[in-house]
Amino acid sequence: MAEWQRIAQTVTTPATLDDPFIVTVPCLHKDQAPEIAEWIVEEIQVNVESEDGQRIKRQNAYNAQEAMDRWRREAESLNSAQRLARNMARPKFMQIERHARRAALASWAWLTMPGGVWDHKQYFDPRVDPERGRQFETSGETTRRHHHKYQGYEYFYDIWSNIHYGYVGRYIGFSEDALLDGAGLAQFASDVAEFKMPENRSNTNGEGFRRFDDDTDYLSVRLGISMFERFTPQQLTGPLLMNEITQVEYPEKVGSKIPHTCQGVREREE
């Protein structure tokens, strides 16, 4: 039987070494934010036409002077006796307007308060909404709980309901000032209830009660208001909303917007 024998051993070195290079591994974590954007757009489109939304819109639209002028015009075709009888049942137009505004505010506060039907943050909890809670679960996808990934960032789940608040609120007749100051007042009350000192953010939010609102919440409400001014409900889409969100200068911090890192996801799971 023939035997193998080592005759010689040679080591070669290339004349030149290649420049070092970086291998970029694509992130495999799911972009969850676009799915939430689609859902919030659907919520806006449904709620502006809902029974609650339309009732509040009518209450906000009631104008005492216009109602009084209309009432007077209707009396022009009546004779003297009919006018006299009609004047005895003259409506209290200003009182009706005040009651309509109060009713609109009360309904709005009830719908948007923590745990209200239009407080969307609760639906991320699987105990409240099992299907959506599982769909938007962030474990294994983001570096922080309740933050949802889009491209290189993770966005806090508070922004969605605040965008809805701004858009729907303007659609059903509340002014920009009423919405911004109302959100700030709600934040003030929440801080006091939790024995926290309300923070004055007038340098970013402006004066009035809005100065007490969280800066990310304030920016999100403003975004909803801005989109109302530029787009009809039928024009809204998930991709459009995501594009708008990426243009907002949210502060980079937990509870707002943070960079997404795959290493951060792994560390969260450890």
C-alpha positions in Angstrom: 0.0 0.0 0.0 1.4 3.4 -0.9 2.1 5.9 1.9 1.6 9.7 1.9 4.8 11.7 2.5 5.1 15.5 3.1 7.5 16.7 0.5 7.3 20.5 1.3 5.2 23.1 3.0 4.6 26.6 1.6 3.0 29.7 3.2 2.2 32.5 0.8 1.3 36.2 1.7 -0.7 38.3 -0.8 1.2 41.2 -2.2 -1.5 43.6 -0.8 -4.2 43.4 1.9 -7.7 44.3 1.1 -9.1 47.3 2.9 -11.3 46.3 5.9 -15.0 46.5 5.3 -18.2 46.5 7.4 -20.9 44.0 6.9 -24.3 45.6 7.7 -26.9 43.1 8.9 -30.5 44.3 8.2 -32.7 44.8 11.3 -35.3 42.0 11.4 -37.5 43.7 14.0 -41.0 44.5 12.7 -42.2 48.1 12.0 -45.4 48.0 14.1 -46.2 51.8 14.0 -47.7 51.7 10.4 -50.3 49.2 11.6 -51.2 51.4 14.5 -51.4 54.4 12.1 -53.9 52.5 9.9 -56.0 51.8 13.0 -56.0 55.4 14.2 -56.9 56.6 10.8 -59.9 54.3 10.8 -60.8 55.5 14.3 -60.8 59.1 13.1 -62.9 58.3 10.0 -65.5 56.4 12.1 -65.6 58.8 15.1 -66.1 62.0 13.2 -69.3 60.6 11.7 -70.4 58.7 14.9 -73.5 59.5 16.8 -71.4 61.1 19.6 -69.3 63.1 17.2 -72.3 64.5 15.2 -74.2 65.4 18.4 -71.2 67.4 19.7 -70.7 69.0 16.4 -74.4 70.2 16.4 -74.0 71.5 19.9 -70.8 73.4 19.1 -72.4 74.8 15.9 -75.5 76.3 17.6 -75.3 80.1 17.4 -77.7 82.2 19.4 -77.6 85.2 17.1 -78.2 83.1 14.0 -81.1 81.3 15.7 -82.6 84.6 16.8 -82.4 86.1 13.3 -84.0 83.0 11.8 -86.8 83.1 14.4 -87.5 86.7 13.5 -87.6 86.0 9.7 -90.0 83.2 10.3 -92.4 85.7 12.0 -92.5 88.1 9.1 -95.3 86.2 7.4 -97.5 86.1 10.5 -100.3 88.5 11.4 -100.2 90.7 14.6 -102.1 88.2 16.8 -99.9 85.3 15.7 -96.7 87.4 16.4 -98.0 88.3 19.8 -98.7 84.7 20.7 -95.3 83.7 19.3 -93.4 86.3 21.3 -94.9 84.9 24.5 -93.1 81.6 23.7 -89.8 83.3 22.7 -86.9 80.9 23.2 -84.0 81.9 25.4 -81.4 81.7 22.7 -78.4 82.7 24.7 -79.2 80.3 27.4 -79.6 77.5 24.8 -76.2 78.3 23.4 -74.5 78.2 26.8 -76.2 74.9 27.6 -75.2 73.5 24.2 -71.5 74.4 24.8 -71.5 72.9 28.2 -73.1 69.7 27.0 -70.5 69.5 24.2 -67.6 69.9 26.6 -69.0 67.4 29.0 -69.5 64.8 26.3 -66.0 65.5 24.9 -64.4 65.2 28.4 -66.3 61.9 29.0 -65.2 60.4 25.7 -61.5 61.4 25.9 -60.8 61.0 29.7 -58.5 58.2 30.8 -60.4 55.0 30.2 -62.9 56.8 28.0 -64.1 55.3 24.7 -61.7 57.6 22.7 -58.7 57.0 25.0 -56.9 54.6 22.7 -54.0 53.9 25.1 -56.1 51.4 27.0 -56.6 49.2 23.9 -52.9 48.3 23.9 -53.6 46.4 27.1 -54.5 42.7 26.3 -56.8 42.7 29.4 -58.9 45.4 27.7 -58.6 44.4 24.1 -57.0 40.9 23.8 -56.7 40.9 20.0 -55.2 44.4 19.6 -53.1 44.0 22.8 -51.4 40.9 21.2 -51.1 42.6 17.8 -49.2 45.6 19.2 -47.2 43.7 21.9 -43.6 45.1 21.8 -41.7 42.3 23.6 -39.0 41.1 21.3 -39.5 44.0 18.9 -38.4 47.2 20.6 -36.0 48.4 23.2 -38.7 49.8 25.5 -42.3 48.7 26.4 -45.1 50.7 24.8 -42.8 52.1 22.1 -43.4 50.9 18.5 -40.8 50.8 15.8 -40.8 52.7 12.5 -37.6 52.6 10.5 -34.8 53.8 12.9 -37.0 55.0 15.8 -39.5 53.8 18.3 -42.5 56.0 19.1 -44.4 56.1 22.4 -48.0 54.9 22.3 -49.4 58.1 23.8 -49.0 59.9 20.4 -51.8 58.1 18.7 -54.8 59.1 20.8 -53.5 62.7 21.0 -53.4 62.9 17.2 -57.0 61.6 17.2 -57.9 64.1 19.9 -56.6 67.0 17.8 -58.2 66.0 14.5 -61.6 64.8 15.7 -61.8 67.7 18.2 -61.4 70.3 15.4 -63.7 68.4 13.1 -66.6 68.4 15.6 -66.3 72.1 16.3 -63.8 72.8 19.1 -61.3 75.6 18.6 -57.5 75.0 18.5 -57.1 77.0 21.7 -59.9 75.0 23.5 -58.2 71.7 22.5 -54.7 72.7 23.5 -55.7 74.3 26.8 -58.1 71.4 27.5 -55.3 68.9 27.1 -53.0 71.0 29.3 -55.7 71.3 32.0 -56.2 67.5 31.9 -52.4 67.0 32.4 -52.4 69.5 35.3 -55.3 67.6 37.0 -53.5 64.3 36.5 -50.3 65.6 38.0 -52.0 67.0 41.0 -54.0 63.8 41.5 -50.7 61.9 41.5 -49.1 64.4 43.9 -46.7 65.6 41.3 -45.7 69.2 40.7 -47.1 70.3 37.3 -44.3 71.3 35.0 -44.4 74.7 33.3 -43.5 74.2 29.6 -44.5 77.6 28.3 -41.2 77.9 26.5 -42.3 75.2 24.1 -46.1 75.0 24.5 -47.0 78.6 24.9 -49.1 80.3 27.6 -52.4 79.2 29.1 -53.2 75.8 30.5 -51.4 74.2 27.5 -48.1 75.1 29.2 -48.7 72.2 31.7 -49.1 69.6 29.0 -46.4 67.0 28.2 -44.4 68.2 25.3 -44.8 65.1 23.3 -48.6 65.1 23.9 -48.7 68.8 22.9 -46.9 68.1 19.6 -49.2 65.2 18.8 -52.3 67.3 19.4 -50.9 70.0 17.2 -50.2 67.4 14.5 -53.8 66.2 14.6 -55.1 69.8 14.4 -52.7 70.5 11.5 -53.8 67.5 9.6 -57.5 68.5 10.0 -56.6 71.8 8.4 -55.0 70.1 5.4 -56.8 66.8 4.8 -60.4 65.6 4.9 -61.1 62.3 6.8 -61.4 60.5 3.5 -57.9 61.7 2.4 -56.2 60.2 5.5 -54.2 57.0 5.2 -51.8 55.2 7.4 -48.7 56.0 5.2 -49.7 59.7 5.1 -49.9 59.7 8.9 -46.6 58.0 9.3 -45.0 60.5 7.0 -46.4 63.4 9.0 -45.2 61.8 12.3 -41.6 61.5 11.0 -41.6 65.2 10.4 -42.5 66.2 13.9 -39.6 67.2 16.0 -40.3 64.9 19.0 -37.7 65.1 21.8 -35.5 62.0 21.8 -36.4 60.5 25.2 -38.2 57.6 26.7 -41.9 58.3 26.5 -41.6 60.1 23.2 -39.2 59.0 20.5 -36.1 56.9 20.9 -33.6 55.4 18.5 -34.2 51.7 17.7 -31.2 49.4 18.2 -31.2 45.6 17.9 -28.8 45.4 20.8 -31.3 47.3 22.9 -34.0 44.7 22.1 -31.7 41.9 23.1 -30.8 43.6 26.4 -34.5 44.1 27.1 -35.1 40.4 26.7 -32.2 39.4 29.1 
